[in-house]
Amino acid sequence: RAAYRMRGATGLSTVGDEGAAPRLREAFDDGDARVRARAVRGYARVGGEAVEAVRPLVNARNDLVRGAAVDALVTMESDDAVELLARAARRGNERLRLAVVRRLGALGRRDATGVLLGSLRDPSASVRRAAARSVAAVIAEADAVPAGDVRDRLLAERPFEADGLLAVFRAVAAERTGADRRAAPADATAGSEERVDTETKRYAAWLYCELLESADPTAADRSTAVEWLIDALDHRDRLVADLAAVYLPRIASTSGTGDGLPDDETDSALGVDIKRNLRALAGDEAASDAARERARAVLRRFKRAVVEAAADRDVEYVYVRWPADYTESYNE
């Protein structure tokens, strides 16, 4: 019976003696999908290394078996295993591509991260979002993949499409963590299966801000960005809220690179009255004290930038003590 064979596969995976891997490999052809899934996952767990034996299961029609085969390759973590995962991420059907990019985040390898970066251009929105989540998870957890290197590779993809890199990283930054879901009312989380850990969300928010700051102001959807950043000033995660406070003045500036106070022309182009929204947040008693203070701090930063810009203008200032001083300076 299948139930007994499943228990046998589980037992072999747990014991992991010298003969476990060959016996588990024999179960790859079992008639029950549950047995095959447990066998292939256990095979990698006990040290099985034959990637070619796992290859047929990666393309299995059954989701359970296919996911277990991908898990096995991630556990193997060999060059051949990553190569097979990369091929599946490029050529597999949508379900297979989604399974691969979801699990590749567990590998702190540069080649695996390269696969994920390629999947950010996948035709499927679900795959792109999963890839963005995994990219953020990799740089949050893996010392072998520096965050700056990932950012630089993403910046090479400019110009960004509105529904491309910017959209997927913003979506990941907006996902609920486990703590968010526990704190929110039941009806607020009903029907939502998205979940991301705190560090992943922080790095997704950072990547989003970095990419947005470097994007072409005329091509990027800065209206949506500014609205998200203003809302993020009251984010549950203090670090994400602080990121929003730092990047908002840069991204809302007229040129997209400075810190100038948004003017009426800028507000019109963005479709957002930034100053009014910040003042509203600063006076909103329903917002947290920290959010109100961040809004006031951003407004102060805008005003300070105006003063600094005025001081930097190319105007000749001459110290005049007596009228003759100015005449002498002018003649010189």
Residue pairs with C-beta under 8 A, 6 or more apart in sequence:
2 30
2 31
2 32
2 34
2 35
5 27
5 30
5 32
5 35
6 32
6 34
6 35
6 38
9 24
9 27
9 35
9 38
9 39
9 42
10 38
10 42
12 20
12 23
12 24
12 42
12 46
13 20
13 24
13 38
13 41
13 42
13 43
13 45
13 46
16 45
16 46
16 47
20 42
20 46
21 43
21 46
21 47
21 48
24 39
24 40
24 42
24 43
24 46
24 48
25 39
25 43
25 48
25 50
25 53
27 35
27 36
27 38
27 39
28 36
28 39
28 40
28 43
28 53
28 54
28 56
28 57
29 36
30 36
30 39
33 60
33 62
33 64
33 65
34 64
36 57
36 60
36 62
36 65
36 68
37 62
37 64
37 65
37 67
37 68
38 68
40 54
40 57
40 65
40 68
40 69
40 72
41 68
41 71
41 72
41 75
43 53
43 54
43 72
44 54
44 71
44 72
44 73
44 75
44 76
45 75
48 72
48 76
49 76
49 78
51 73
51 76
51 78
51 80
51 81
51 84
54 69
54 72
54 73
54 76
54 81
54 84
55 84
57 65
57 66
57 68
57 69
57 72
58 66
58 69
58 70
58 73
58 84
58 88
58 92
58 96
59 66
59 88
59 92
59 96
60 66
60 69
63 95
63 99
66 95
66 96
66 99
67 99
70 85
70 88
70 96
70 99
70 100
70 103
71 103
73 81
73 82
73 84
73 85
74 81
74 85
74 103
74 104
74 106
74 107
77 107
77 109
79 111
82 107
82 109
82 111
82 112
82 115
85 100
85 104
85 112
85 115
86 111
86 114
86 115
88 96
88 97
88 100
89 97
89 100
89 101
89 104
89 115
89 118
89 119
90 97
90 118
92 100
94 124
94 126
94 127
97 119
97 122
97 124
97 127
98 124
98 126
98 127
98 130
100 115
100 119
101 115
101 116
101 119
101 122
101 127
101 130
101 131
101 134
102 130
102 133
102 134
103 134
104 112
104 113
104 115
104 116
104 134
105 116
105 133
105 134
105 135
105 137
105 138
107 113
107 138
108 138
108 141
108 142
108 143
108 144
108 145
109 142
109 144
109 145
110 144
110 145
112 138
113 135
113 138
113 142
113 145
113 150
116 131
116 134
116 135
116 138
117 131
117 135
117 150
117 153
117 154
119 127
119 128
119 130
119 131
120 128
120 131
120 132
120 135
120 154
120 157
120 164
120 165
120 168
121 128
121 157
121 164
122 128
122 131
125 163
125 168
128 164
128 168
129 168
129 171
129 172
131 168
132 165
132 168
132 169
132 171
132 172
132 204
133 172
133 175
133 196
133 200
133 204
135 150
135 207
136 169
136 172
136 196
136 200
136 201
136 203
136 204
136 207
137 197
137 199
137 200
137 203
138 145
138 150
139 145
139 146
139 147
139 150
139 203
140 197
140 199
140 200
140 202
140 203
141 199
147 203
147 206
147 207
150 207
151 207
151 210
151 211
154 165
154 207
154 211
155 210
155 211
155 214
157 164
157 165
158 214
158 215
158 216
159 215
159 216
159 219
160 166
160 211
160 215
160 216
160 219
160 220
162 219
162 220
162 221
165 211
166 208
166 211
166 212
166 215
166 220
166 221
166 225
167 221
169 204
169 205
169 207
169 208
169 211
170 208
170 224
170 225
170 228
172 196
172 200
172 201
172 204
173 201
173 204
173 205
173 208
173 232
173 240
174 228
175 194
175 195
175 196
175 201
176 184
176 189
176 192
176 194
176 195
176 196
177 195
177 196
177 197
177 198
177 201
177 237
178 195
178 197
179 198
179 236
180 236
181 189
181 192
181 195
183 236
196 204
198 237
201 237
201 240
202 237
202 239
202 240
202 243
205 232
205 240
205 243
205 244
206 243
209 229
209 243
209 244
209 246
209 247
209 251
212 220
212 222
212 225
212 247
212 251
213 247
213 250
213 251
213 256
213 257
215 256
216 256
217 255
217 256
222 251
222 252
222 256
222 270
223 270
223 271
223 272
225 251
226 248
226 251
226 252
226 270
226 272
226 274
227 272
229 244
229 247
229 248
229 251
229 252
230 244
230 248
230 272
230 274
230 277
230 278
230 281
230 295
232 240
232 241
232 243
232 244
233 241
233 244
233 245
233 248
233 281
233 291
233 294
233 295
233 298
234 241
234 281
234 287
234 288
234 290
234 291
234 294
235 241
235 244
238 290
241 290
241 291
241 294
242 294
244 294
245 294
245 297
245 298
248 298
249 259
249 298
249 301
249 302
249 305
250 256
250 257
250 258
250 259
252 262
252 266
252 270
252 274
253 259
253 260
253 262
253 266
254 260
254 262
254 263
254 265
254 266
258 305
258 309
259 301
259 302
259 305
260 302
260 305
260 306
260 309
261 275
261 302
261 303
261 305
261 306
262 270
262 274
262 275
262 302
266 274
267 273
267 274
267 275
275 299
275 302
278 295
278 298
278 299
279 295
279 299
281 287
281 291
281 292
281 295
282 292
282 295
282 296
282 299
283 292
284 291
284 292
318 325
318 326
318 329
319 325
320 326
